[in-house]
Amino acid sequence: PIWNTTTNVFSGQFNVVINGDQLANTDDALTVGVDPTGTYLQLTLNGQTDLFTAGEVKSITFNGLSGNDTLTLDMTNGNPLGAGATLTFNGGAGSNTLVGANIGNSWQITGSDAGSLNTSTTFTGVQNLTGTNGINVTSTWPGSLVVDGAPLYATFWYNATNGSMPFNLATSYGLP
């Protein structure tokens, strides 16, 4: 199996750990979503899918290890983390990407290649963030901030050490 699970004997909930690099290709792609019936948490790693009863999963950890790894959060059939589960993406070596769902996402950049997405997903070792509609980015890291896939009208709040400034991609400069 490509997953390791541990069960909390007090709550009956699972902690799912997925380690990359188990197959021939070290460039791993994990999609976390809900199956079409809306009943199961669906995890797909490099084309291999497994289902878990949604309320039974307490946490998911994806350790990308080496290679260029991608984690995609798919909310097409519902929120896979809706039952209070958490998701951790440790990108590891390579150029790693976190793809947010096609909803209003709230990204917080807390360090070099680190931060959170919608409070329930945390990431480290992730160089590329891809968002879609309604992106809200807050950065407490005093460095550069690049977010791909945002519509031109998206506004970001960049909190540098000298205060906050809204930034509009359509104009490529701070707003008054």
URUR-V735431 format. One record per residue. N is the residue number from 1. PSI is psi in whole degrees, 0 to 359 (999 if undefined). NEAR is the number of other ideal C-beta (glycine too) atoms within 8 Angstrom. Layout:
<<N	PSI	NEAR> <N	PSI	NEAR>>
This chain:
<<1	152	4> <2	0	8> <3	150	9> <4	133	8> <5	146	8> <6	145	7> <7	132	8> <8	112	10> <9	340	4> <10	323	4> <11	342	5> <12	8	7> <13	152	10> <14	146	11> <15	117	12> <16	127	13> <17	126	11> <18	119	14> <19	128	8> <20	184	16> <21	19	9> <22	339	5> <23	178	7> <24	325	2> <25	128	7> <26	354	9> <27	96	8> <28	146	15> <29	117	9> <30	131	14> <31	129	10> <32	121	14> <33	193	13> <34	140	15> <35	164	11> <36	337	4> <37	346	5> <38	12	7> <39	326	7> <40	148	10> <41	128	14> <42	122	13> <43	124	15> <44	115	10> <45	116	11> <46	42	8> <47	350	5> <48	126	7> <49	142	7> <50	151	9> <51	142	9> <52	144	11> <53	124	9> <54	312	13> <55	349	6> <56	347	9> <57	118	15> <58	320	11> <59	151	10> <60	129	13> <61	125	11> <62	112	13> <63	104	10> <64	330	16> <65	236	12> <66	175	9> <67	177	14> <68	102	8> <69	150	17> <70	132	11> <71	125	17> <72	127	9> <73	112	15> <74	117	11> <75	23	12> <76	317	6> <77	14	9> <78	174	7> <79	114	6> <80	341	14> <81	17	12> <82	338	8> <83	21	7> <84	10	7> <85	157	14> <86	156	11> <87	129	15> <88	128	11> <89	110	14> <90	100	11> <91	320	13> <92	208	13> <93	168	6> <94	186	12> <95	108	6> <96	152	17> <97	136	13> <98	124	15> <99	116	10> <100	158	14> <101	165	8> <102	61	6> <103	180	9> <104	110	7> <105	147	13> <106	109	9> <107	138	15> <108	120	11> <109	117	12> <110	351	8> <111	182	8> <112	115	5> <113	30	10> <114	154	12> <115	206	12> <116	158	10> <117	120	15> <118	34	8> <119	332	6> <120	351	9> <121	126	14> <122	154	11> <123	149	16> <124	153	10> <125	31	12> <126	114	14> <127	338	8> <128	127	10> <129	129	11> <130	123	11> <131	174	14> <132	245	13> <133	144	7> <134	50	8> <135	135	14> <136	115	10> <137	129	13> <138	125	10> <139	127	12> <140	8	7> <141	127	11> <142	53	4> <143	197	5> <144	155	3> <145	121	10> <146	126	6> <147	122	12> <148	156	8> <149	6	7> <150	142	11> <151	154	7> <152	337	6> <153	1	7> <154	142	11> <155	133	9> <156	147	14> <157	116	12> <158	110	11> <159	94	8> <160	183	8> <161	342	3> <162	17	3> <163	185	5> <164	149	6> <165	124	9> <166	147	10> <167	129	11> <168	127	13> <169	333	12> <170	327	6> <171	344	6> <172	26	5> <173	166	6> <174	146	7> <175	152	9> <176	999	2>>
